[in-house]
Amino acid sequence: MNQKYNDFDIKAMQEAIKLSASSLECGNIPDGGPFGAVIYDNEGNFIAGGYNHVLANHDPSAHGEVQAIRAAGQKLKTWDLTGCTLYTSCEPCPMCLMTAKWANISKIFFAATRKDAADIGFKDDELYELLKPAVFATPIKECRDEAVAIMHKWREKFGNDGSY
């Protein structure tokens, strides 16, 4: 399913990328990886956002997308995010993708790809190899370079031994 996107989608994606940059502002030890996400409803209202807190929370599920989905559920007082759109700075890992699908998120857009994440030491691409290939989300190519630049800054600052 190849969906189209517009100027609003690009601005929302830039918000997700800005959240991913929060990972650079936490001192010498990262909260988690350089990944951020925001959720909007179908009327264009901001619902919630989040960024990766895997290390800070000692929680392997505390990815940016999951953080945003949890915050959206709390704000809306429901698990069902039908009609909402998820914008994430990087192609969702399988866990985040399935969490978004469980939450009935209607559209998913991403900037950087899972291959970009693999290039800085994350194993998303390896995890996808365990799954049957499928097309599930739409890249916003205009935002990829910006998202990848933050990912590389994060790696320069913190390194990555592949453990998170």
C-alpha positions as CSV (number, residue, x, y, z in Angstrom):
1,M,0.0,0.0,0.0
2,N,1.7,3.1,-1.2
3,Q,0.1,6.2,0.3
4,K,0.7,9.8,-0.8
5,Y,1.8,12.5,1.6
6,N,1.5,16.3,1.7
7,D,3.1,19.4,3.3
8,F,1.4,18.7,6.7
9,D,2.9,15.2,6.7
10,I,6.4,16.6,6.1
11,K,5.9,19.1,9.0
12,A,4.7,16.4,11.3
13,M,7.6,14.2,10.3
14,Q,10.0,17.0,11.1
15,E,8.4,17.1,14.6
16,A,9.2,13.4,15.0
17,I,12.8,14.0,13.8
18,K,13.1,16.9,16.3
19,L,12.1,14.4,19.1
20,S,14.7,11.9,17.8
21,A,17.3,14.7,18.3
22,S,16.3,14.7,22.0
23,S,18.5,11.7,22.3
24,L,21.5,14.0,21.7
25,E,20.7,16.3,24.6
26,C,20.9,13.9,27.5
27,G,24.6,14.1,28.4
28,N,27.2,11.4,27.8
29,I,24.9,8.4,28.3
30,P,22.0,8.0,25.9
31,D,18.3,7.6,27.1
32,G,18.0,5.2,24.1
33,G,18.4,5.3,20.4
34,P,17.9,8.3,18.1
35,F,14.3,7.6,17.3
36,G,11.3,9.8,17.8
37,A,7.6,9.6,16.9
38,V,4.4,11.8,16.9
39,I,0.8,10.9,16.5
40,Y,-1.9,13.1,15.0
41,D,-5.6,12.5,14.7
42,N,-7.5,12.6,11.4
43,E,-8.3,16.3,11.8
44,G,-4.6,17.3,12.1
45,N,-4.5,17.7,15.9
46,F,-1.4,16.7,17.8
47,I,-2.1,13.8,20.1
48,A,1.2,12.7,21.5
49,G,4.9,12.2,20.9
50,G,7.8,10.3,22.3
51,Y,11.4,9.3,21.8
52,N,13.4,6.2,22.7
53,H,14.0,5.6,26.4
54,V,15.2,1.9,26.2
55,L,18.3,2.6,28.3
56,A,16.9,5.2,30.7
57,N,13.8,3.0,31.5
58,H,15.6,-0.3,31.4
59,D,12.8,-1.3,29.1
60,P,13.5,-2.9,25.6
61,S,10.0,-1.9,24.6
62,A,10.4,1.8,25.3
63,H,10.9,2.8,21.6
64,G,9.8,6.2,20.4
65,E,6.8,4.8,18.6
66,V,5.7,2.8,21.7
67,Q,6.2,5.8,23.9
68,A,4.0,7.9,21.6
69,I,1.3,5.2,21.4
70,R,1.3,4.9,25.2
71,A,1.0,8.6,25.6
72,A,-1.8,8.9,23.0
73,G,-3.7,6.1,24.7
74,Q,-3.4,7.8,28.1
75,K,-4.5,11.2,26.6
76,L,-7.4,9.8,24.7
77,K,-8.3,7.3,27.4
78,T,-8.4,4.4,24.9
79,W,-6.2,1.9,23.3
80,D,-8.0,2.3,19.9
81,L,-6.2,5.0,17.9
82,T,-8.4,4.5,14.8
83,G,-8.1,7.5,12.5
84,C,-4.7,8.5,13.9
85,T,-1.5,8.8,11.9
86,L,2.0,7.8,13.3
87,Y,5.0,9.8,12.0
88,T,8.3,8.2,13.0
89,S,11.9,9.3,12.3
90,C,12.8,5.8,11.2
91,E,11.0,2.8,9.7
92,P,9.4,1.1,12.7
93,C,10.9,-2.1,14.0
94,P,8.6,-5.1,13.9
95,M,7.6,-4.5,17.6
96,C,6.6,-0.9,16.9
97,L,4.9,-1.8,13.7
98,M,2.8,-4.4,15.4
99,T,2.0,-2.1,18.3
100,A,0.8,0.5,15.9
101,K,-1.3,-2.1,14.1
102,W,-2.8,-3.4,17.4
103,A,-3.7,0.3,18.2
104,N,-5.5,0.5,14.9
105,I,-3.4,3.4,13.7
106,S,-4.6,4.2,10.3
107,K,-1.4,5.5,8.6
108,I,2.3,5.2,9.3
109,F,4.9,7.4,7.7
110,F,8.7,7.2,8.3
111,A,11.8,9.1,7.3
112,A,15.0,7.0,7.7
113,T,14.9,3.3,6.7
114,R,15.7,0.2,8.6
115,K,18.9,-0.1,6.5
116,D,19.9,3.4,7.8
117,A,19.4,2.1,11.4
118,A,21.5,-1.0,10.6
119,D,24.3,1.3,9.3
120,I,24.6,2.8,12.8
121,G,24.4,-0.6,14.6
122,F,20.7,-1.3,15.2
123,K,19.3,-4.7,14.4
124,D,15.9,-3.7,13.0
125,D,16.8,-5.0,9.6
126,E,18.0,-8.3,11.1
127,L,14.6,-8.7,12.9
128,Y,12.7,-8.0,9.6
129,E,14.6,-10.9,8.1
130,L,12.8,-13.2,10.5
131,L,9.4,-12.0,9.1
132,K,7.6,-12.4,5.8
133,P,8.3,-9.3,3.7
134,A,5.4,-6.9,3.4
135,V,4.8,-3.3,2.4
136,F,3.2,-1.5,5.3
137,A,4.2,2.2,5.5
138,T,5.3,5.1,3.3
139,P,8.7,6.8,3.4
140,I,8.8,10.6,3.3
141,K,12.0,10.8,1.3
142,E,12.4,14.6,1.7
143,C,13.0,14.1,5.4
144,R,15.4,11.1,5.2
145,D,18.6,13.0,5.1
146,E,17.6,15.1,8.2
147,A,16.7,12.0,10.2
148,V,19.8,10.1,9.1
149,A,22.0,13.0,10.1
150,I,20.7,12.9,13.7
151,M,21.2,9.1,13.7
152,H,24.8,9.6,12.7
153,K,25.3,12.4,15.3
154,W,23.9,10.1,17.9
155,R,26.3,7.3,16.9
156,E,29.2,9.7,17.0
157,K,28.3,10.8,20.5
158,F,27.4,7.5,22.0
159,G,28.6,4.7,19.7
160,N,26.6,1.5,19.4
161,D,27.8,-2.0,20.2
162,G,24.5,-3.4,18.9
163,S,23.1,-4.1,22.4
164,Y,20.1,-1.7,22.1
